[in-house]
Amino acid sequence: MREAMLLGWTGICFWAVGQVWLAQVVLYPLFQRVGETDYICYHRFYALRASLAMAAPGFACFLFPIPLAVFGPGMPEWMHAANIALGVVGLLVAMAVETPRHAHLEIGGKDTEVIDELICCNWPRTISVTLQGALTVGMLGHVLTID
């Protein structure tokens, strides 16, 4: 059961790694390419579909490290602590930085400064989720090498 939690976490984590990089290098830069007259409609379309594919795995990526630390397989405590800390960074960036900017774009329409801020401010989340992926590889290695 403990190893199954780690495998579940691995799937969630790598889904989130893929989605955060897709957002960072493709989806958010596309916000600049949409015309002003179509922008609010486009952003609402994006937000609805993104929430289906990205929000649930994203929040799981932020929150799942806690039960993994408590109920998952044994490994060095620093791995769990780092995983939780990286999840907190991602959650804080998503809630405190990105959510207000998305709300601004959905209500006010295209704002190139806000889009640039969204792209720039998403880097800490992109890096934190990517580091969670690297850490997860280390966790798997640790669990697989224990006899």
Protein Blocks (a to p, Z undefined) as FASTA:
>chain_A
ZZmmmmmmmmmmmmmmmmmmmmmmmmmmmmmmpcfklmmmmmmmmmmmmmmmmmmmmmmm
mmmmmmmmmmmccddfklmmmmmmmmmmmmmmmmmmmmmmmmmmmmnopafklmmmmmmm
mmmmmmmmmmmmmmmmmmmmmmmmpZZ
